[in-house]
Amino acid sequence: MAQIEKEIAAMHFLRLLSIPVLTAVFVAVPVLWALPEGLTFWRTLAIVLGWAGCGLLLASLLLMLRETALAHSLGGLERMYRWHHVAGVGAYVLLLAHPLALAADAWRESPHLAWQMLSPASEGWPVWLGWISLLFLMSGLAATFWSKAPYRTWRWLHGLLGVGVLFGMLHLVLLGISEAVIAAVLLAVLLLAWRMIRVDLGTAARPFVVRSVHPIADAMVEISLQPLSTALASAAGQFVLVAFFDGGRFRGCREYHPFTVSSIQPDGQISIAIKSLGDCTQLIQSVEVGVAVRVQGPFGVFLAERPPGPALWVAGGIGITPFIGLLRESPPSWATTLLYLYRRESDAAFLNELRVLAAAAPLLSVNAVATGDDLPDLPSLLPDSTSLLGRHCYLCGPPAMIAGVRQVLLKRGVKADHIHFERFDFR
């Protein structure tokens, strides 16, 4: 058991390194190529900042691709999107500092010359395009921090990041820097086109059709999807990105949203659980049999390659779905404690089935708790330090619950790398 855990830990460590190393390569290659000699400190810094920002932008574009193999190699789609945001913000900061460093270099001659370096009114199209690029990048980044923006508005604003990248590359071309820029422009266009064709236009998705719809709790349904082509190679606990289209009297919202796979059949049929949390998911509650669906994925790694040994599962609300998927597949092989938190029994998806599964699984201990509308008393509900010794903990539910549970577990001596969870906010 110790050897298997070491092998899994080593694999996780390599995945943790994958994105930082990849991002460092994207930054180092253009910086080393453009590193000047014989220039002043500030002008050298300006060049380094500009090319480092370009490298971060390209890394950010790569990390917004939704490719199953890529996501698996880099530690999951959620992790890729988190680094996509970090790289995008870092690129904007570096590119904004680029003209400031040029102005600092000009300040040695005169403040007026420094201002001219910053003012596009006194410069030509190369500088204008540089500032236009920064404005588009700023607009796109604003969408990242506008968490309550309507999805369509957010998507439109976020698309401005790609426009900003292309304007920035054109800025470099007009400055006469053409050798490396051509390669960077081609790579940027390739990544943007790949994202648009494979993700936004849905060519990476596979066709499915709604086979059945069953209510599982208030404002929650479980939908079975039948593949119309090759089945997905999904595993229990993973999630897929699903868009519902039209069929019969139903008119789908056609937007891709993440839903956890709750069961997998030998014929490739999968089931997903959907809770009404917004306009689109509310509409899906009334979906009909026969509606056309497209599915991207599968994604998700936090329940994959679980090391042997005792475990703690903590689910909040619809966060029970990956755990019910695992239990439907097979009972736990090691002592497992499941803490299931929900507001009231009418909100508790799969509760009756969970009780039946628990009765047939001697190694599974279930504590289902109705918390009401108040915040649950997590310290009193979670196992004590002695019971947590050596356990891996898997959390799925609202972000506030995950943060609260993680804080209690850390205080009780659980190692950070023994706490596993995924977020599903891919904005």
N, C-alpha and C positions, 0 to 999 in steps of 0.2 A: 504493500500500500504506500509506503514512504517513497519508493522509487517512482511509482506512477504519479504521485503528487509532485515530486521534483520535476518530472518531465513536463507535466502540465504547467507548473510554475515557470519553467524555462521558456515554454512556448508563449505564455502570456507576457513574459518579460520582453521577448523579441517583438511581439506585437506592440507593446508599449513604446519600444524604441522606433518602430517603423515610421510613424508620421514625423516625429522630430528629425530623424535622419533624412527622410525624403525632403522635408522642408528646408533643412540645412543645405542639401545639395542644390535645390532650386535657387537658393540665395547665393551660395558660394560660387557657382559656375559663372554667372554673369559678372559678379563683382571681381573675381580674379581675372576674367578676360579684359575688363575695362579699367582695372587698377592703373592709374596714371603714374608717371614718374616726372619729377622736376616741377610739379605745381605747388602752389601754396597749400597750407593746411586746410583752409576753409574750402577752397575749390576742390581739393582731393576728397574732402568729406562730402561735398555736395554730389560728386560723381558716385561715390560709394553708396550714399543714401538713395539716390535715384535708381541705381541698378539693383540694390537690395530690395527696394520697394517693388520693382518689376518682378523680381524672383518670387517674392511673397504673393503677388497677385496671381502669378501662374500656378503656384502651389495651391492657392485658394480655389482656383478654377478646377484643378484636378480633384480636389477634395469635395466638390459639390456633385460629382458623378455618382449615380446610383447603380453601381454594378455589383452584383452579388459576390463575384470572386474578389474584386478589389476590396469591398467592405470586409469580407472575411479575413483577408490578408492584413488589413490595417486596423483590426480590432473592433469593427462594427460601424454601422452607419451613423449611430449617434455620436460616436467619438470622431468620426470624419467631419461631421457637421460642426462639432464644437471647435475643432482645429480650423475648419473653414472660416468660422467667424473670427477666431484669433488672428489667423493669417491676413484676413481682409482688413481688420482694424489696424494691425501692425503695418501693413502696406500703406494704408492711408496716412498714418502718422509719419512714416519715413518719407513718403512722397511730398507731404506738406512741409517737412523740414528741409527738403532738397532746395527749393528756392530761397529759403531763409539762410541756408549756408552760403548760397551764391551772393545774397545781399550782404552777409557778414564779410565776405571776401572783398566786395566792392566798397565797403565802408572805410577801408584803409585809405582809399583815394578821396572819397567825399561822401557825406550822407546823401547828397542829391543823386549820385550815381547808384547808391544802394537802393534808393527809392525807385529809380528807373528799372532796376533789376526785378523789383516786385510788382510794378505797375504794368499791366498788359497794355494800357493805353499808349505807352511809349515804345512798345515792341511790335514785332510782326507776328505773322500767323504761327510760327513755331511756339512762341510763348503763349499766345492765345489758346492754342490747342492744349498746352500743358495745364492751364488753369481750367479750361472746360472739362478736361479729364478729371481733375480734382473735384469739380462740382458734381459731376455724375457719380463719382465714387462716394462723395459725401451723401448724396441723395439715396444711393443704394444702401449705404451703411445705416442710414436713419431707419430704414425698414427693419434692420436687425434688432434695434432697440425699441421699436414700436410694437410691443408684443400684442397689443389689443387691436391692431389694424385688421380690417377685413381681409380675408385671404386673397381675394383678387387684387386689392390695392397693394398688399404686401408683395405679391408676386410681380406686379408691374414695376414697383419701386426697386425690388431686388434685381430685376432685369437690367436696371441702369448700371449695375456694376460691370456687366459685360461691355456695355457701350463705353464706359469710362476707360476700360482696359484698352479697347481699340483706339480711342482718341489719344491715350498716352503713348501707344506704340507709334501712331502717326506723328506725334510730337517729336519723337526721336528720329524718325525718318527725315523730317523736314530740317532737323538740325544737322543732317549729314552723317548720322551714325547709322549706317545701313547694314554692315556685315552681320552682326549678331541680332540686330533688330528683325531682319527678315525671318530668321529662325524663330525668334520669340513671337512675332506676329502670326506665323504659320501655326505654331503650337497653340497660341491663344484662340485662333479661329477654329482649329481642330477641336479643342476642348469645349468651346462654346457651341459648336455645331453638334458635337457628340451629345452634350447635355440637352440641346433643343430637340434633336431627332430621337434620341433613345429615351429620354425622360419626359420632356414637356409634350412631345407628340405621341408618346406612348408606344414607340416601336419595340422597346425592350419588354413591354408587358405581354402577357399571354391571355388569349380569350377564354373566358369562363362563362357559365350561365347559372343563374340562381336556381338551385334544385329544391330547396325548402327553406322556410322561415318559421322560427319558433320563439315566442316570448320567453324570456328566462327571468325577468324581474321587471319592476316598473321602469319604463323607458329604456329597456334593453332587449335586444333580440340576438339569437344565434342563427346565422345564415350559412347554409351549406352551399358550396360552389362546385359545380361539375366542370372539369376541364374539357375544352373543345379541341385541344391539341395535346402536345406533350405535357405530362404532369410536372408539377414543381417538385424538386428534391428537397422538400421542407422537413423539418424535425420539430418535435414537440417543444413548445416554448418559444419558437421563432415568431416573427411577425412578417406581414406582407403589406405592400402598399396597393390599395384597391380603389378603383374608380367605377362608379355605377352609372350606366347609360340608360337608354330608354327601352321600354317594353310594356305592351298593353297600355294601361292607363297611367303607368308610372313614368315620370320624367326625372332622370337622374341629374345630379349636380356635376358629374364628369370630372370631379377633382380627386386627386390621389391622396388618400389618408391612410395612416398606419393602423392596422388591426392585428391583434395576436391570433395565431392559429390555435383553435381550441381542440381540434381533432383532425386526424389524417386517416383516410381510408385506403385500402390496398389498390383501389381503382383510380387513385389520384384525387378523389374528392376531398376537399378541405372544408372545415367550418371555421367561422370567425365570429367573435362576440363583439357587438357594437352597442355602445351606450350613447344616448342622446346628449351631446355636449355642445352642439352648435347647430347652425342652420342645415348644414349638409347631413350630419349624423341624425338630426331630427327627421329629415326627409327620408332617410334610409329606413327608419322604423316601419314605414309603410310599403317597403319594396315588395314586389310580386314575384312569384315563381315565373321563370322564363326570361327575366330581365338580363340584358347583356352586361357583362362585367369584364374588366381587364385587370390583371394582377401582375405586379412587379415583385420580384424577390426570389427566394426568401432572404430575410435579414435577421440579425440578432445573434449575439454570442454570450450573453451573460449567464445563460443556463447550459451552454454547450461545454463539453469537456469537463464536467464536474468531477472533482477528485473524490475517490472513495472515502467514506467516513460520515459521521453524523452531521446533520444540516438543520438550519433554521430557515423556514420560509415565512415571509411576512407579506401579506396581500392586503391592499386597501381597495374596496369597491370592485370595479371591473378589473383591477389588477390581479384578481384570482385566476384570470384566464390562462396564463402560461402554466400555472401549477395544476389546474384541472386537466390541461392537455397532457402533462407528464403523467398524472395519475391514471388517466384513461388508457395510456399506453402500457403502463406497468406499475405495480406498487413499488414503494421505495425499498432498496436493498439494504439500507442503513437506517438507523434511528433518525427519524425526521419529525420535527415539530412545526406545525403550520399554525400561524396566528392570522386569522381572517377577520379584518375589521370592516364594518359596514354601518351605515346610519340606523337602518331598521330592517327587519326581515324582508319587507317588500322590496328593498333595494339590493338584497343579497343574491347575486347571480349564482346559480349552480348549488345553492345551499343544501337542498335535499339530496342531490346526487353526491355531493361531497360527503355527507354523513354516511351514505351507503358505501362509498368507496373506502372511507376510513374504517368502517366496521369490518371490511374484508382485508384490511392491511394492518397486520399486527405491529409493524414497525412505525406506523404513522400515528402521531398524536395531534388532534385538531382542537384548537381553541377558537371558536367562532364567537365574536363579541359585537353586539349592537351598541354603538357609541352614542347614538342620538346626534343632535346637531352640534354638540360641544366637541372640543378637541379631546381626543382620548388621552388617558393618563398612561403614557407609554412606559414610564419606569415600572409601574405596577403590573403591566401586562407582559413585558418582555422577561425572558428567563434571567436568573441571576448570574453572576460572574462564573460560579462553579459549573453551572449547567451549560454555559456558553464555551467552556474551555475546549479548544480544538475544533470547534464547529465552523463551517463555512455558512455564511448568511446570505440569502437571496431575497431581494426586496423588489416589489412591484406595486405601484399605486401612485397617488397624487404626489407631486414634488415636495409639498410640505410634509407629508407623512414620511417620505423617504429620508428627507433631511433630519427630521426628528428622531426616527429610528436609528439612523446612522450615528447621530450624536450620542445616544444612549449606549449603543453597542461599543463605540470607541471608549467611552468612559468606563465600561465594564471589562476592558482589556482585550476586546476583539481586534485583531490586526486589520489595518485598512485594506490590505490585499485579500482579506477573507470576507469582505463585504462587497457583494456584487449587485449591480442594478443597471438599468438602462432608462434613459429618458426618451420620450417620443415626440419632442418638440423640435421639428426639423426646419423651423424658420430661420 
